[in-house]
Amino acid sequence: MAKTTTISVRMDAELKNLAENILVSLGLTPSQAINVFYKQITFQNGLPFPVKIPEMKLNEASIAAMEEKNLDEYKTPSELYEELGI
């Protein structure tokens, strides 16, 4: 049987709650998600996603969204999906 260990992490409470709500919908516990993440780190021999500074265009869009400027509004998800063509 494999040995187990404990990881202690400090993080923003709101971030934790948002992420855990997503994990619940995926049927994963936080421990299972962390195990998946660590397995992917060892499989990829690094982080399983790129870590980089976003392009300025994306940055400007993110800032505008946070400031609630130039936002498109949709009454239903279906309206958004229709505009996106999905």
PDB file of N, CA, C and O in Angstrom:
ATOM      1  N   MET A   1       0.847  -1.185   0.000  1.00  0.00           N
ATOM      2  CA  MET A   1       0.000   0.000   0.000  1.00  0.00           C
ATOM      3  C   MET A   1       0.890   1.244   0.000  1.00  0.00           C
ATOM      4  O   MET A   1       1.890   1.306   0.715  1.00  0.00           O
ATOM      5  N   ALA A   2       0.511   2.230  -0.809  1.00  0.00           N
ATOM      6  CA  ALA A   2       1.298   3.463  -0.919  1.00  0.00           C
ATOM      7  C   ALA A   2       1.160   4.304   0.343  1.00  0.00           C
ATOM      8  O   ALA A   2       0.093   4.364   0.954  1.00  0.00           O
ATOM      9  N   LYS A   3       2.247   4.944   0.719  1.00  0.00           N
ATOM     10  CA  LYS A   3       2.201   5.870   1.843  1.00  0.00           C
ATOM     11  C   LYS A   3       1.456   7.126   1.418  1.00  0.00           C
ATOM     12  O   LYS A   3       1.502   7.515   0.251  1.00  0.00           O
ATOM     13  N   THR A   4       0.780   7.752   2.352  1.00  0.00           N
ATOM     14  CA  THR A   4       0.111   9.021   2.070  1.00  0.00           C
ATOM     15  C   THR A   4       0.738  10.114   2.918  1.00  0.00           C
ATOM     16  O   THR A   4       1.401   9.843   3.919  1.00  0.00           O
ATOM     17  N   THR A   5       0.520  11.341   2.503  1.00  0.00           N
ATOM     18  CA  THR A   5       1.033  12.488   3.231  1.00  0.00           C
ATOM     19  C   THR A   5      -0.015  13.586   3.201  1.00  0.00           C
ATOM     20  O   THR A   5      -1.006  13.483   2.477  1.00  0.00           O
ATOM     21  N   THR A   6       0.194  14.619   3.970  1.00  0.00           N
ATOM     22  CA  THR A   6      -0.742  15.731   4.057  1.00  0.00           C
ATOM     23  C   THR A   6      -0.094  16.984   3.500  1.00  0.00           C
ATOM     24  O   THR A   6       1.088  17.241   3.731  1.00  0.00           O
ATOM     25  N   ILE A   7      -0.876  17.764   2.762  1.00  0.00           N
ATOM     26  CA  ILE A   7      -0.428  19.058   2.247  1.00  0.00           C
ATOM     27  C   ILE A   7      -1.292  20.128   2.892  1.00  0.00           C
ATOM     28  O   ILE A   7      -2.515  19.995   2.939  1.00  0.00           O
ATOM     29  N   SER A   8      -0.676  21.171   3.382  1.00  0.00           N
ATOM     30  CA  SER A   8      -1.399  22.298   3.948  1.00  0.00           C
ATOM     31  C   SER A   8      -1.175  23.509   3.045  1.00  0.00           C
ATOM     32  O   SER A   8      -0.036  23.848   2.726  1.00  0.00           O
ATOM     33  N   VAL A   9      -2.251  24.150   2.638  1.00  0.00           N
ATOM     34  CA  VAL A   9      -2.163  25.266   1.692  1.00  0.00           C
ATOM     35  C   VAL A   9      -2.964  26.443   2.219  1.00  0.00           C
ATOM     36  O   VAL A   9      -4.061  26.268   2.748  1.00  0.00           O
ATOM     37  N   ARG A  10      -2.414  27.641   2.074  1.00  0.00           N
ATOM     38  CA  ARG A  10      -3.146  28.861   2.396  1.00  0.00           C
ATOM     39  C   ARG A  10      -3.621  29.462   1.074  1.00  0.00           C
ATOM     40  O   ARG A  10      -2.841  29.613   0.134  1.00  0.00           O
ATOM     41  N   MET A  11      -4.917  29.803   1.015  1.00  0.00           N
ATOM     42  CA  MET A  11      -5.438  30.439  -0.187  1.00  0.00           C
ATOM     43  C   MET A  11      -6.643  31.287   0.164  1.00  0.00           C
ATOM     44  O   MET A  11      -7.227  31.165   1.241  1.00  0.00           O
ATOM     45  N   ASP A  12      -6.994  32.139  -0.762  1.00  0.00           N
ATOM     46  CA  ASP A  12      -8.146  33.004  -0.612  1.00  0.00           C
ATOM     47  C   ASP A  12      -9.409  32.145  -0.444  1.00  0.00           C
ATOM     48  O   ASP A  12      -9.629  31.208  -1.212  1.00  0.00           O
ATOM     49  N   ALA A  13     -10.225  32.462   0.545  1.00  0.00           N
ATOM     50  CA  ALA A  13     -11.412  31.663   0.849  1.00  0.00           C
ATOM     51  C   ALA A  13     -12.408  31.663  -0.307  1.00  0.00           C
ATOM     52  O   ALA A  13     -13.018  30.633  -0.594  1.00  0.00           O
ATOM     53  N   GLU A  14     -12.579  32.794  -0.969  1.00  0.00           N
ATOM     54  CA  GLU A  14     -13.526  32.857  -2.091  1.00  0.00           C
ATOM     55  C   GLU A  14     -13.053  31.984  -3.250  1.00  0.00           C
ATOM     56  O   GLU A  14     -13.852  31.282  -3.870  1.00  0.00           O
ATOM     57  N   LEU A  15     -11.759  32.029  -3.540  1.00  0.00           N
ATOM     58  CA  LEU A  15     -11.200  31.180  -4.595  1.00  0.00           C
ATOM     59  C   LEU A  15     -11.428  29.713  -4.265  1.00  0.00           C
ATOM     60  O   LEU A  15     -11.824  28.933  -5.131  1.00  0.00           O
ATOM     61  N   LYS A  16     -11.180  29.337  -3.023  1.00  0.00           N
ATOM     62  CA  LYS A  16     -11.386  27.947  -2.587  1.00  0.00           C
ATOM     63  C   LYS A  16     -12.829  27.523  -2.802  1.00  0.00           C
ATOM     64  O   LYS A  16     -13.086  26.451  -3.349  1.00  0.00           O
ATOM     65  N   ASN A  17     -13.773  28.357  -2.376  1.00  0.00           N
ATOM     66  CA  ASN A  17     -15.184  28.020  -2.517  1.00  0.00           C
ATOM     67  C   ASN A  17     -15.605  27.903  -3.977  1.00  0.00           C
ATOM     68  O   ASN A  17     -16.327  26.976  -4.343  1.00  0.00           O
ATOM     69  N   LEU A  18     -15.158  28.839  -4.812  1.00  0.00           N
ATOM     70  CA  LEU A  18     -15.499  28.783  -6.234  1.00  0.00           C
ATOM     71  C   LEU A  18     -14.955  27.509  -6.874  1.00  0.00           C
ATOM     72  O   LEU A  18     -15.662  26.818  -7.608  1.00  0.00           O
ATOM     73  N   ALA A  19     -13.698  27.211  -6.589  1.00  0.00           N
ATOM     74  CA  ALA A  19     -13.077  26.019  -7.170  1.00  0.00           C
ATOM     75  C   ALA A  19     -13.748  24.746  -6.671  1.00  0.00           C
ATOM     76  O   ALA A  19     -13.990  23.826  -7.452  1.00  0.00           O
ATOM     77  N   GLU A  20     -14.049  24.686  -5.383  1.00  0.00           N
ATOM     78  CA  GLU A  20     -14.665  23.479  -4.838  1.00  0.00           C
ATOM     79  C   GLU A  20     -16.075  23.258  -5.379  1.00  0.00           C
ATOM     80  O   GLU A  20     -16.506  22.113  -5.516  1.00  0.00           O
ATOM     81  N   ASN A  21     -16.795  24.329  -5.686  1.00  0.00           N
ATOM     82  CA  ASN A  21     -18.112  24.175  -6.313  1.00  0.00           C
ATOM     83  C   ASN A  21     -17.968  23.530  -7.692  1.00  0.00           C
ATOM     84  O   ASN A  21     -18.791  22.698  -8.074  1.00  0.00           O
ATOM     85  N   ILE A  22     -16.948  23.901  -8.427  1.00  0.00           N
ATOM     86  CA  ILE A  22     -16.690  23.292  -9.733  1.00  0.00           C
ATOM     87  C   ILE A  22     -16.293  21.830  -9.555  1.00  0.00           C
ATOM     88  O   ILE A  22     -16.760  20.961 -10.291  1.00  0.00           O
ATOM     89  N   LEU A  23     -15.432  21.563  -8.580  1.00  0.00           N
ATOM     90  CA  LEU A  23     -15.012  20.183  -8.337  1.00  0.00           C
ATOM     91  C   LEU A  23     -16.193  19.289  -7.995  1.00  0.00           C
ATOM     92  O   LEU A  23     -16.259  18.149  -8.455  1.00  0.00           O
ATOM     93  N   VAL A  24     -17.129  19.793  -7.191  1.00  0.00           N
ATOM     94  CA  VAL A  24     -18.318  19.015  -6.844  1.00  0.00           C
ATOM     95  C   VAL A  24     -19.085  18.649  -8.107  1.00  0.00           C
ATOM     96  O   VAL A  24     -19.542  17.516  -8.258  1.00  0.00           O
ATOM     97  N   SER A  25     -19.223  19.621  -9.018  1.00  0.00           N
ATOM     98  CA  SER A  25     -19.963  19.337 -10.253  1.00  0.00           C
ATOM     99  C   SER A  25     -19.231  18.321 -11.120  1.00  0.00           C
ATOM    100  O   SER A  25     -19.851  17.637 -11.935  1.00  0.00           O
ATOM    101  N   LEU A  26     -17.925  18.219 -10.950  1.00  0.00           N
ATOM    102  CA  LEU A  26     -17.138  17.224 -11.677  1.00  0.00           C
ATOM    103  C   LEU A  26     -17.065  15.890 -10.940  1.00  0.00           C
ATOM    104  O   LEU A  26     -16.528  14.915 -11.466  1.00  0.00           O
ATOM    105  N   GLY A  27     -17.598  15.850  -9.737  1.00  0.00           N
ATOM    106  CA  GLY A  27     -17.573  14.620  -8.948  1.00  0.00           C
ATOM    107  C   GLY A  27     -16.230  14.355  -8.299  1.00  0.00           C
ATOM    108  O   GLY A  27     -15.882  13.207  -8.023  1.00  0.00           O
ATOM    109  N   LEU A  28     -15.469  15.426  -8.053  1.00  0.00           N
ATOM    110  CA  LEU A  28     -14.137  15.277  -7.447  1.00  0.00           C
ATOM    111  C   LEU A  28     -14.079  15.962  -6.090  1.00  0.00           C
ATOM    112  O   LEU A  28     -14.694  17.008  -5.879  1.00  0.00           O
ATOM    113  N   THR A  29     -13.334  15.361  -5.180  1.00  0.00           N
ATOM    114  CA  THR A  29     -13.016  16.027  -3.922  1.00  0.00           C
ATOM    115  C   THR A  29     -11.765  16.874  -4.146  1.00  0.00           C
ATOM    116  O   THR A  29     -11.039  16.653  -5.116  1.00  0.00           O
ATOM    117  N   PRO A  30     -11.504  17.834  -3.272  1.00  0.00           N
ATOM    118  CA  PRO A  30     -10.261  18.591  -3.395  1.00  0.00           C
ATOM    119  C   PRO A  30      -9.024  17.682  -3.385  1.00  0.00           C
ATOM    120  O   PRO A  30      -8.076  17.921  -4.133  1.00  0.00           O
ATOM    121  N   SER A  31      -9.029  16.653  -2.550  1.00  0.00           N
ATOM    122  CA  SER A  31      -7.881  15.731  -2.503  1.00  0.00           C
ATOM    123  C   SER A  31      -7.697  15.013  -3.833  1.00  0.00           C
ATOM    124  O   SER A  31      -6.573  14.864  -4.311  1.00  0.00           O
ATOM    125  N   GLN A  32      -8.801  14.568  -4.432  1.00  0.00           N
ATOM    126  CA  GLN A  32      -8.700  13.898  -5.725  1.00  0.00           C
ATOM    127  C   GLN A  32      -8.166  14.855  -6.800  1.00  0.00           C
ATOM    128  O   GLN A  32      -7.341  14.470  -7.629  1.00  0.00           O
ATOM    129  N   ALA A  33      -8.643  16.097  -6.776  1.00  0.00           N
ATOM    130  CA  ALA A  33      -8.191  17.081  -7.757  1.00  0.00           C
ATOM    131  C   ALA A  33      -6.697  17.359  -7.603  1.00  0.00           C
ATOM    132  O   ALA A  33      -5.978  17.466  -8.597  1.00  0.00           O
ATOM    133  N   ILE A  34      -6.235  17.474  -6.374  1.00  0.00           N
ATOM    134  CA  ILE A  34      -4.805  17.710  -6.139  1.00  0.00           C
ATOM    135  C   ILE A  34      -3.990  16.509  -6.607  1.00  0.00           C
ATOM    136  O   ILE A  34      -2.913  16.677  -7.179  1.00  0.00           O
ATOM    137  N   ASN A  35      -4.493  15.296  -6.368  1.00  0.00           N
ATOM    138  CA  ASN A  35      -3.796  14.100  -6.859  1.00  0.00           C
ATOM    139  C   ASN A  35      -3.711  14.098  -8.387  1.00  0.00           C
ATOM    140  O   ASN A  35      -2.669  13.757  -8.947  1.00  0.00           O
ATOM    141  N   VAL A  36      -4.793  14.474  -9.058  1.00  0.00           N
ATOM    142  CA  VAL A  36      -4.781  14.562 -10.524  1.00  0.00           C
ATOM    143  C   VAL A  36      -3.743  15.595 -10.965  1.00  0.00           C
ATOM    144  O   VAL A  36      -2.962  15.348 -11.884  1.00  0.00           O
ATOM    145  N   PHE A  37      -3.743  16.748 -10.305  1.00  0.00           N
ATOM    146  CA  PHE A  37      -2.790  17.811 -10.640  1.00  0.00           C
ATOM    147  C   PHE A  37      -1.350  17.319 -10.484  1.00  0.00           C
ATOM    148  O   PHE A  37      -0.528  17.525 -11.376  1.00  0.00           O
ATOM    149  N   TYR A  38      -1.042  16.680  -9.372  1.00  0.00           N
ATOM    150  CA  TYR A  38       0.319  16.184  -9.136  1.00  0.00           C
ATOM    151  C   TYR A  38       0.697  15.086 -10.131  1.00  0.00           C
ATOM    152  O   TYR A  38       1.841  15.023 -10.579  1.00  0.00           O
ATOM    153  N   LYS A  39      -0.261  14.224 -10.476  1.00  0.00           N
ATOM    154  CA  LYS A  39       0.033  13.181 -11.467  1.00  0.00           C
ATOM    155  C   LYS A  39       0.349  13.809 -12.814  1.00  0.00           C
ATOM    156  O   LYS A  39       1.245  13.348 -13.521  1.00  0.00           O
ATOM    157  N   GLN A  40      -0.381  14.860 -13.173  1.00  0.00           N
ATOM    158  CA  GLN A  40      -0.108  15.544 -14.435  1.00  0.00           C
ATOM    159  C   GLN A  40       1.247  16.254 -14.404  1.00  0.00           C
ATOM    160  O   GLN A  40       1.940  16.297 -15.421  1.00  0.00           O
ATOM    161  N   ILE A  41       1.630  16.806 -13.264  1.00  0.00           N
ATOM    162  CA  ILE A  41       2.951  17.431 -13.136  1.00  0.00           C
ATOM    163  C   ILE A  41       4.043  16.400 -13.406  1.00  0.00           C
ATOM    164  O   ILE A  41       4.997  16.679 -14.132  1.00  0.00           O
ATOM    165  N   THR A  42       3.905  15.218 -12.827  1.00  0.00           N
ATOM    166  CA  THR A  42       4.933  14.189 -13.037  1.00  0.00           C
ATOM    167  C   THR A  42       4.885  13.646 -14.460  1.00  0.00           C
ATOM    168  O   THR A  42       5.931  13.346 -15.035  1.00  0.00           O
ATOM    169  N   PHE A  43       3.687  13.512 -15.043  1.00  0.00           N
ATOM    170  CA  PHE A  43       3.546  13.029 -16.411  1.00  0.00           C
ATOM    171  C   PHE A  43       4.125  14.026 -17.413  1.00  0.00           C
ATOM    172  O   PHE A  43       4.807  13.631 -18.359  1.00  0.00           O
ATOM    173  N   GLN A  44       3.856  15.316 -17.210  1.00  0.00           N
ATOM    174  CA  GLN A  44       4.314  16.370 -18.124  1.00  0.00           C
ATOM    175  C   GLN A  44       5.751  16.826 -17.815  1.00  0.00           C
ATOM    176  O   GLN A  44       6.368  17.542 -18.604  1.00  0.00           O
ATOM    177  N   ASN A  45       6.267  16.405 -16.666  1.00  0.00           N
ATOM    178  CA  ASN A  45       7.571  16.872 -16.198  1.00  0.00           C
ATOM    179  C   ASN A  45       7.591  18.397 -16.068  1.00  0.00           C
ATOM    180  O   ASN A  45       8.563  19.054 -16.440  1.00  0.00           O
ATOM    181  N   GLY A  46       6.509  18.936 -15.536  1.00  0.00           N
ATOM    182  CA  GLY A  46       6.335  20.376 -15.351  1.00  0.00           C
ATOM    183  C   GLY A  46       4.856  20.654 -15.129  1.00  0.00           C
ATOM    184  O   GLY A  46       4.055  19.731 -14.978  1.00  0.00           O
ATOM    185  N   LEU A  47       4.505  21.920 -15.111  1.00  0.00           N
ATOM    186  CA  LEU A  47       3.101  22.265 -14.950  1.00  0.00           C
ATOM    187  C   LEU A  47       2.325  21.808 -16.182  1.00  0.00           C
ATOM    188  O   LEU A  47       2.833  21.906 -17.298  1.00  0.00           O
ATOM    189  N   PRO A  48       1.106  21.310 -15.998  1.00  0.00           N
ATOM    190  CA  PRO A  48       0.341  20.788 -17.130  1.00  0.00           C
ATOM    191  C   PRO A  48      -0.391  21.865 -17.935  1.00  0.00           C
ATOM    192  O   PRO A  48      -1.343  21.563 -18.655  1.00  0.00           O
ATOM    193  N   PHE A  49       0.046  23.097 -17.814  1.00  0.00           N
ATOM    194  CA  PHE A  49      -0.522  24.213 -18.570  1.00  0.00           C
ATOM    195  C   PHE A  49       0.544  25.290 -18.665  1.00  0.00           C
ATOM    196  O   PHE A  49       1.436  25.354 -17.818  1.00  0.00           O
ATOM    197  N   PRO A  50       0.464  26.144 -19.695  1.00  0.00           N
ATOM    198  CA  PRO A  50       1.478  27.195 -19.828  1.00  0.00           C
ATOM    199  C   PRO A  50       1.309  28.270 -18.754  1.00  0.00           C
ATOM    200  O   PRO A  50       0.190  28.662 -18.423  1.00  0.00           O
ATOM    201  N   VAL A  51       2.415  28.730 -18.226  1.00  0.00           N
ATOM    202  CA  VAL A  51       2.406  29.824 -17.271  1.00  0.00           C
ATOM    203  C   VAL A  51       3.157  30.969 -17.935  1.00  0.00           C
ATOM    204  O   VAL A  51       4.373  30.919 -18.117  1.00  0.00           O
ATOM    205  N   LYS A  52       2.398  32.003 -18.294  1.00  0.00           N
ATOM    206  CA  LYS A  52       3.011  33.115 -19.002  1.00  0.00           C
ATOM    207  C   LYS A  52       2.212  34.380 -18.764  1.00  0.00           C
ATOM    208  O   LYS A  52       1.073  34.327 -18.300  1.00  0.00           O
ATOM    209  N   ILE A  53       2.800  35.497 -19.075  1.00  0.00           N
ATOM    210  CA  ILE A  53       2.127  36.781 -18.983  1.00  0.00           C
ATOM    211  C   ILE A  53       1.199  36.892 -20.186  1.00  0.00           C
ATOM    212  O   ILE A  53       1.641  36.708 -21.320  1.00  0.00           O
ATOM    213  N   PRO A  54      -0.095  37.195 -19.958  1.00  0.00           N
ATOM    214  CA  PRO A  54      -1.024  37.249 -21.088  1.00  0.00           C
ATOM    215  C   PRO A  54      -0.693  38.379 -22.055  1.00  0.00           C
ATOM    216  O   PRO A  54      -0.078  39.380 -21.688  1.00  0.00           O
ATOM    217  N   GLU A  55      -1.118  38.188 -23.297  1.00  0.00           N
ATOM    218  CA  GLU A  55      -0.918  39.225 -24.293  1.00  0.00           C
ATOM    219  C   GLU A  55      -1.648  40.481 -23.856  1.00  0.00           C
ATOM    220  O   GLU A  55      -2.660  40.409 -23.159  1.00  0.00           O
ATOM    221  N   MET A  56      -1.131  41.633 -24.268  1.00  0.00           N
ATOM    222  CA  MET A  56      -1.709  42.904 -23.846  1.00  0.00           C
ATOM    223  C   MET A  56      -3.171  43.009 -24.245  1.00  0.00           C
ATOM    224  O   MET A  56      -3.975  43.534 -23.475  1.00  0.00           O
ATOM    225  N   LYS A  57      -3.543  42.521 -25.435  1.00  0.00           N
ATOM    226  CA  LYS A  57      -4.932  42.587 -25.878  1.00  0.00           C
ATOM    227  C   LYS A  57      -5.841  41.871 -24.882  1.00  0.00           C
ATOM    228  O   LYS A  57      -6.894  42.391 -24.512  1.00  0.00           O
ATOM    229  N   LEU A  58      -5.441  40.696 -24.456  1.00  0.00           N
ATOM    230  CA  LEU A  58      -6.214  39.956 -23.462  1.00  0.00           C
ATOM    231  C   LEU A  58      -6.243  40.721 -22.151  1.00  0.00           C
ATOM    232  O   LEU A  58      -7.280  40.799 -21.492  1.00  0.00           O
ATOM    233  N   ASN A  59      -5.112  41.282 -21.776  1.00  0.00           N
ATOM    234  CA  ASN A  59      -5.028  42.054 -20.544  1.00  0.00           C
ATOM    235  C   ASN A  59      -6.009  43.217 -20.573  1.00  0.00           C
ATOM    236  O   ASN A  59      -6.708  43.458 -19.589  1.00  0.00           O
ATOM    237  N   GLU A  60      -6.070  43.949 -21.699  1.00  0.00           N
ATOM    238  CA  GLU A  60      -6.973  45.095 -21.816  1.00  0.00           C
ATOM    239  C   GLU A  60      -8.425  44.646 -21.706  1.00  0.00           C
ATOM    240  O   GLU A  60      -9.236  45.320 -21.071  1.00  0.00           O
ATOM    241  N   ALA A  61      -8.756  43.518 -22.317  1.00  0.00           N
ATOM    242  CA  ALA A  61     -10.119  42.993 -22.238  1.00  0.00           C
ATOM    243  C   ALA A  61     -10.450  42.602 -20.802  1.00  0.00           C
ATOM    244  O   ALA A  61     -11.561  42.847 -20.332  1.00  0.00           O
ATOM    245  N   SER A  62      -9.496  41.997 -20.108  1.00  0.00           N
ATOM    246  CA  SER A  62      -9.719  41.598 -18.720  1.00  0.00           C
ATOM    247  C   SER A  62      -9.933  42.821 -17.835  1.00  0.00           C
ATOM    248  O   SER A  62     -10.814  42.822 -16.976  1.00  0.00           O
ATOM    249  N   ILE A  63      -9.136  43.850 -18.042  1.00  0.00           N
ATOM    250  CA  ILE A  63      -9.268  45.078 -17.243  1.00  0.00           C
ATOM    251  C   ILE A  63     -10.619  45.724 -17.504  1.00  0.00           C
ATOM    252  O   ILE A  63     -11.295  46.153 -16.569  1.00  0.00           O
ATOM    253  N   ALA A  64     -11.023  45.797 -18.785  1.00  0.00           N
ATOM    254  CA  ALA A  64     -12.324  46.385 -19.122  1.00  0.00           C
ATOM    255  C   ALA A  64     -13.449  45.600 -18.460  1.00  0.00           C
ATOM    256  O   ALA A  64     -14.405  46.192 -17.957  1.00  0.00           O
ATOM    257  N   ALA A  65     -13.346  44.284 -18.455  1.00  0.00           N
ATOM    258  CA  ALA A  65     -14.382  43.455 -17.834  1.00  0.00           C
ATOM    259  C   ALA A  65     -14.432  43.696 -16.333  1.00  0.00           C
ATOM    260  O   ALA A  65     -15.513  43.802 -15.754  1.00  0.00           O
ATOM    261  N   MET A  66     -13.258  43.784 -15.697  1.00  0.00           N
ATOM    262  CA  MET A  66     -13.236  44.015 -14.251  1.00  0.00           C
ATOM    263  C   MET A  66     -13.812  45.389 -13.907  1.00  0.00           C
ATOM    264  O   MET A  66     -14.416  45.574 -12.850  1.00  0.00           O
ATOM    265  N   GLU A  67     -13.616  46.353 -14.819  1.00  0.00           N
ATOM    266  CA  GLU A  67     -14.154  47.692 -14.595  1.00  0.00           C
ATOM    267  C   GLU A  67     -15.581  47.819 -15.128  1.00  0.00           C
ATOM    268  O   GLU A  67     -16.184  48.890 -15.064  1.00  0.00           O
ATOM    269  N   GLU A  68     -16.109  46.716 -15.652  1.00  0.00           N
ATOM    270  CA  GLU A  68     -17.455  46.643 -16.213  1.00  0.00           C
ATOM    271  C   GLU A  68     -17.668  47.667 -17.315  1.00  0.00           C
ATOM    272  O   GLU A  68     -18.704  48.330 -17.366  1.00  0.00           O
ATOM    273  N   LYS A  69     -16.671  47.794 -18.209  1.00  0.00           N
ATOM    274  CA  LYS A  69     -16.751  48.680 -19.361  1.00  0.00           C
ATOM    275  C   LYS A  69     -16.846  47.840 -20.626  1.00  0.00           C
ATOM    276  O   LYS A  69     -16.244  46.770 -20.720  1.00  0.00           O
ATOM    277  N   ASN A  70     -17.606  48.333 -21.596  1.00  0.00           N
ATOM    278  CA  ASN A  70     -17.712  47.700 -22.915  1.00  0.00           C
ATOM    279  C   ASN A  70     -18.118  46.232 -22.827  1.00  0.00           C
ATOM    280  O   ASN A  70     -17.584  45.394 -23.553  1.00  0.00           O
ATOM    281  N   LEU A  71     -19.055  45.922 -21.948  1.00  0.00           N
ATOM    282  CA  LEU A  71     -19.483  44.539 -21.783  1.00  0.00           C
ATOM    283  C   LEU A  71     -20.720  44.256 -22.632  1.00  0.00           C
ATOM    284  O   LEU A  71     -21.647  45.064 -22.684  1.00  0.00           O
ATOM    285  N   ASP A  72     -20.723  43.114 -23.286  1.00  0.00           N
ATOM    286  CA  ASP A  72     -21.921  42.649 -23.971  1.00  0.00           C
ATOM    287  C   ASP A  72     -22.802  41.988 -22.926  1.00  0.00           C
ATOM    288  O   ASP A  72     -22.303  41.318 -22.022  1.00  0.00           O
ATOM    289  N   GLU A  73     -24.098  42.173 -23.044  1.00  0.00           N
ATOM    290  CA  GLU A  73     -25.013  41.571 -22.089  1.00  0.00           C
ATOM    291  C   GLU A  73     -25.935  40.600 -22.803  1.00  0.00           C
ATOM    292  O   GLU A  73     -26.381  40.852 -23.922  1.00  0.00           O
ATOM    293  N   TYR A  74     -26.213  39.486 -22.139  1.00  0.00           N
ATOM    294  CA  TYR A  74     -27.085  38.456 -22.675  1.00  0.00           C
ATOM    295  C   TYR A  74     -28.113  38.113 -21.615  1.00  0.00           C
ATOM    296  O   TYR A  74     -27.792  37.999 -20.432  1.00  0.00           O
ATOM    297  N   LYS A  75     -29.352  37.950 -22.052  1.00  0.00           N
ATOM    298  CA  LYS A  75     -30.416  37.623 -21.108  1.00  0.00           C
ATOM    299  C   LYS A  75     -30.395  36.150 -20.727  1.00  0.00           C
ATOM    300  O   LYS A  75     -30.816  35.775 -19.632  1.00  0.00           O
ATOM    301  N   THR A  76     -29.904  35.323 -21.637  1.00  0.00           N
ATOM    302  CA  THR A  76     -29.841  33.887 -21.367  1.00  0.00           C
ATOM    303  C   THR A  76     -28.529  33.334 -21.901  1.00  0.00           C
ATOM    304  O   THR A  76     -27.927  33.928 -22.797  1.00  0.00           O
ATOM    305  N   PRO A  77     -28.080  32.210 -21.365  1.00  0.00           N
ATOM    306  CA  PRO A  77     -26.892  31.578 -21.933  1.00  0.00           C
ATOM    307  C   PRO A  77     -27.080  31.244 -23.415  1.00  0.00           C
ATOM    308  O   PRO A  77     -26.124  31.287 -24.190  1.00  0.00           O
ATOM    309  N   SER A  78     -28.314  30.911 -23.807  1.00  0.00           N
ATOM    310  CA  SER A  78     -28.582  30.566 -25.206  1.00  0.00           C
ATOM    311  C   SER A  78     -28.249  31.712 -26.150  1.00  0.00           C
ATOM    312  O   SER A  78     -27.751  31.486 -27.253  1.00  0.00           O
ATOM    313  N   GLU A  79     -28.523  32.947 -25.723  1.00  0.00           N
ATOM    314  CA  GLU A  79     -28.177  34.111 -26.548  1.00  0.00           C
ATOM    315  C   GLU A  79     -26.676  34.191 -26.768  1.00  0.00           C
ATOM    316  O   GLU A  79     -26.222  34.454 -27.882  1.00  0.00           O
ATOM    317  N   LEU A  80     -25.908  33.967 -25.720  1.00  0.00           N
ATOM    318  CA  LEU A  80     -24.459  33.992 -25.839  1.00  0.00           C
ATOM    319  C   LEU A  80     -23.981  32.876 -26.747  1.00  0.00           C
ATOM    320  O   LEU A  80     -23.149  33.100 -27.626  1.00  0.00           O
ATOM    321  N   TYR A  81     -24.506  31.666 -26.539  1.00  0.00           N
ATOM    322  CA  TYR A  81     -24.088  30.523 -27.362  1.00  0.00           C
ATOM    323  C   TYR A  81     -24.410  30.774 -28.829  1.00  0.00           C
ATOM    324  O   TYR A  81     -23.628  30.415 -29.710  1.00  0.00           O
ATOM    325  N   GLU A  82     -25.572  31.396 -29.096  1.00  0.00           N
ATOM    326  CA  GLU A  82     -25.967  31.676 -30.475  1.00  0.00           C
ATOM    327  C   GLU A  82     -24.969  32.637 -31.122  1.00  0.00           C
ATOM    328  O   GLU A  82     -24.558  32.431 -32.264  1.00  0.00           O
ATOM    329  N   GLU A  83     -24.579  33.692 -30.389  1.00  0.00           N
ATOM    330  CA  GLU A  83     -23.606  34.642 -30.943  1.00  0.00           C
ATOM    331  C   GLU A  83     -22.252  33.983 -31.173  1.00  0.00           C
ATOM    332  O   GLU A  83     -21.560  34.287 -32.145  1.00  0.00           O
ATOM    333  N   LEU A  84     -21.878  33.075 -30.269  1.00  0.00           N
ATOM    334  CA  LEU A  84     -20.599  32.384 -30.413  1.00  0.00           C
ATOM    335  C   LEU A  84     -20.656  31.260 -31.453  1.00  0.00           C
ATOM    336  O   LEU A  84     -19.624  30.726 -31.858  1.00  0.00           O
ATOM    337  N   GLY A  85     -21.865  30.911 -31.876  1.00  0.00           N
ATOM    338  CA  GLY A  85     -22.011  29.860 -32.875  1.00  0.00           C
ATOM    339  C   GLY A  85     -21.840  28.458 -32.316  1.00  0.00           C
ATOM    340  O   GLY A  85     -21.396  27.543 -33.009  1.00  0.00           O
ATOM    341  N   ILE A  86     -22.205  28.307 -31.038  1.00  0.00           N
ATOM    342  CA  ILE A  86     -22.102  26.971 -30.425  1.00  0.00           C
ATOM    343  C   ILE A  86     -23.445  26.503 -29.913  1.00  0.00           C
ATOM    344  O   ILE A  86     -23.549  25.405 -29.367  1.00  0.00           O
TER     345      ILE A  86
END
